[in-house]
Amino acid sequence: MKINIVLPLKDNWIFEDIANNLKKNIKKKKLKVEISKKPINGFDVYHHISYLNCNYKSLFHEKVNTSMITHVDTINKLKLIIKLNNYIDCFTVQSFQTKKYINKFLNKIKTKVIYIPPNEKILFNKIKLGIFSNKYSDGRKNEKVLINTLKRLDPNIFEIFIIGKNWEKEIKQIKNLKFTCCYVKNFNIKRYKYILAKIDYLLYLGFDEGSISVMDGLKSGTKLIITNQGFHKDFFKFIDYKINNINNDLFTYLSKIQKNTLKKNMFMKQFNYVNFTNNHLKLWKKISMKKEKYNKDSKIIKNDVNLIMSTINRKLNIFKNKIF
């Protein structure tokens, strides 16, 4: 199978990224593939990255022709799809909603949902937990609960940020548990503002009235996992996770966040350019087989028609000879 990826647009980084990744993964299958501005003669499959720039007059109609549809947000775009439907074997769409919408206007249209993968250079951002308070010898900040909770969590999911004095022992324990940890011993407003803007959740585990960092978190819009006591109670409507039982609630909340994150990560693993390419190859092979069968059946029908017409003509000639 020889594939021609047709990309007439210039400087469109999304379409170019799709075309280049598709080409790279097709080449890994030891198949011939080329990217060009216009369809090149001599290929089996022509995949048009943008249906908006697909010129039906330049298509090789006897070959496999597919095109990607992204947005159908104007009547003119829908009209173009209706026109191309007579020439394109299958459109790849980005959602079942778009598929359903298009099929309302074109019952005979052939569409397949193939999701565009995320950029391969985008990496997972760990969930960032921030603690902003000094630690005291009487254990009022419940640092032992923090360490015991982290022992039961995945260091590949969370990273810890702490600003405050006397956390050296806990920092060592956190790092021994393989968590990425940033520690600022002495308060610095620039570092504080930077880290507060960076974290996903602000933690406060003490039952000693509260922390001014909670007020800063409320103002900045940072999500809060804090104890349900002191002045925190007065803002209960805006607290994301309220800790009533320090020995259970912190782990319950963080494990739930971890579980949801892992579930999303597992779900997203299927959306990559290897699977994206394989889905296209399966589609092209299926269309190619259908076309071959159709052409074969058409040839048989044509031969049958020719035989019938030949017989009719022969009989007519006999009939004519007998009369005349």
N, C-alpha and C positions, 0 to 999 in steps of 0.2 A: 504493500500500500504506500503510495506517494502522496504526501499532503502539502498543499499550498495554503499558507496562512496569508490572507489578504488584509493588509493594513494600509489604507491610503492616507491616513491622517499623519500629521507631523507634530512632534512635541506634545503628544498627549501621553503623559507618564503612566496613567492607569492602563490604557489600552496597550501601550508598548510593553508594560510589565507583564500583562496577560499573554501577549503574543510571544515574548521572549522566553517566559517560563514554559509555555506550551511547547515551543520549539525545542527547548533544552531537554524536556522529559520525553518528547517523541524521539529525539535522536538517541536517547538511552535505550530505546526499543529497537535500535538498528534499522530504523525506517528513514526514508528520504523525506526531508522537510525543508521548505524554503518560505521566507517571509518576503512579500512583494507588495508594491502599491496597487498593482492590477493582477488579475488572474494570469498565470503562465501556462502555456500549452504543455501537455505531457504529464499532467498529474491526475491522480484518481479522485482526490478529495480537495474541495475548495471551501475553506472555512473563513467566512468574512467576520472579522472582529467587530465591526460596526455595521449594523443594518442600515444606518442613516446614510452611509457612503457606499452602499452596494448598488452598482450599476447593472441592472438585469440584462442590458444589451451586450455586456462583455462576458457573460457567464457561458461556461461550457455545459450546456443543458443535459447532455448525455452522461455527465459525470455526477458525482455526489456534491451537492451544494448545501452548506449549512451557514447559519448566521446567528450572531449573538444579539439578543435584545436586552437592553438595560431598562430605560425608562420609556413608558408609553403615556406621556402626560399632555399630549395635544392631539387634536383631530388629524392634523397633517401627518403625524407620526403613525397613527392608526391606518390612515389611507395608504401610506407607503407600505406598511406591512401587508395590507390587503392586496396591493399590487404585486409585491414580491412573493406572495403566497403561491402564485402560479409558476414560480421559477425556483424557489428554495425548497429543498426536501424536508428540512426541519429547522425550527428556530429554537435556540437554547435561551431560556428565560431565567430570571433570578428569584422568582417566588411563585408559589401556587396561586397567589392572588392575581398576579399578572397573567398566568396561564388561564385561569378561569375567566378573567376579563376579556382576553383576546378571543377565547373560544366562544364567547357570546356572540361575537360578530362574524366569526369564521368557523363554522362547525367542522369543516374539513381540514382546518389547519393542523399541522403537525408540530407540536411543541414538547420540549423536555426541560425539566428543571435541573440545571446544573449550577450550583452556587460557586461564585468566584471566591477563591481562598483568600485569607488575610495575607498581607505582605510577610514573606519569610524572614525578613530582617527585624520584625517586631518581636520583642522578647516579653516573657511573662514578668509582670511587676508584682513582687511579693507584697502581701498585705502588711502595711506598716503600723505598728502599735507604738504610741508615745506615752511616756510617763514624765511628768514635770513636777518634781517635789524633792525635797531633801529626805534622807532616810535617817531614822533615829534608832537608838539602841533598844528601846522598849518594843520595837516591832509593830508600831502603830500603822505602818504603811502596808502591812501584810505581804512583805516581800517573800516570805516562805511559801505563801499560797501561789504567788506568781511563778516561782521556780518549779513548784510541784505541778502546776498547770502546764508549763512549757515542756516538762518531761513527757507529757502525753500528747503533745502536738508535733506537727511536721515542720522542721526547720526550712524546708523548701517552699513553704507557703507563707510564713511570717518572718518579719525582721523587726528588731526592737530599737527604739530610740529613747534614751533616758537623759534628762537634764536634772542635775541635783547632786548634792554632796553625799558621800559615804556609801555609794553603791558599788565600790570596787569589788567586794566579795561576790556580789550577785552578777556583776558583769563577767567575771571569770567563769562562774557557773553557767551563765547563758551561752558564752562562747564554747565552753566544753560540750554543751548540748548541740553544737553545730549551727546555732542561730547566728545570722549576721546581726551585729549590734553596734550602734553608734552611741558613744557616751561623752557627754559634755559635763564636766564636774562643776565648773563655776558658771553661774548664770551670765548669759550674754544676750542682749536683746536682739541682735542681728541673727544669731544662730537660733534663738528661740522662735523668732518670726518665720525663719526659713523652714525649720523642722515642723512647726505647727501647720504650715501650709502644705507640707509634704506628706504627713501621716494620714492614714485612713481612719483610725480610731484613737481617741484619747482615753487612756485608762486612769481611773483613780480608785484605789482599793482601800483607802483608809476610812474609818468610821469616826473621824475626829472633826466633825462640822463640815469640812469641805476644802476645796482648793480654788484659788483665784484662776488657775489654769482652766477650770471648768467654764468660768465666765468668758475667758478668751476663746475657748472652744465653741461656745454657743455663738459668740459674735462672728467667728471665722466660718461657721457652718460645718465644722468637723464633727463627725459622728462620735457619740459618747458612750462608753461602757463604764459606768460609775456607780458608786454606792448610793443607795436610796436612803439618805439621811442628811441631817443638817440643812443648809440652804439649798442643797440639791433637790430636796422634796418640793421646794417652792417653784421649781421649774420642771416638774415631773412630766408635763405635757411634751416637753422638747427633748427629753432624754431617750436615746435610742434603746439602750439596754440598762435596766435597773438591777443592781446587785443587792439582793436582800440577804441571801445566804452566801457568804464569801467562800465557803468551802465547796460549794456546788455550782453556783451561778456563773462564775467566771469561766470555768471549763465548759459548761453547757453552751454558753454563748459563742466562745471561740471555736469550739468543736463544730458547732452548727455552721459558722462562717467558713471553716476549713472544709467541711463536707460539701457545701455548695460550690466552693471554689474548685475543688477536685472534680466535682461532677461536671462543671463547665469546661474545665481543662480537658477532661476525657472526651466530652462532646466535640470540642473544637479540633481535636487531633485528626478527625476524619476529613477536615477541610484543608487539604494541602494540594500542591500541584501534581503530585503523583496520582492521587485519586481523580483529580480534575482531568488529567490527561487520559487516564484509563476510561473514564466515563465517556469522553469524546471518541476514543478509539472504538469502544463498544457500539456507540451510536452510529459511527461511520460504517463499521462493518455490517451492522444490521441493515442500514439503508442500501449499502452496496449489494448485499445478498438479495434484497427485495427487487432492486433494479435489474439485477441479472436474471432473476426469475421472470420478471415482467417482460424483459426483452426477449427471453427464450419463449415465453408463452405467446408473445406478439408475433414472433417469427413463425411459430407453429401455426397460429391462426392465419397468418399471411400466406403460408404455403398451402394450407387447406383451402383458402379462398381462391388462390391461383389455380389449384387443381380443379375446384368446382367450376370456375369460370372457363377453364380450358375445356372441360367436359361439355359444358353448355354450348360453347362456341363450336365444338366439333359436331355436336348433335344438330345445331342450327345449320351448319354447312351441309350436313347429310340431308336435312329437311329441304333446304334450298335446292340442292341438286336433284332431289326427287320431283320437286314441283316444276322446276325450270329445266 
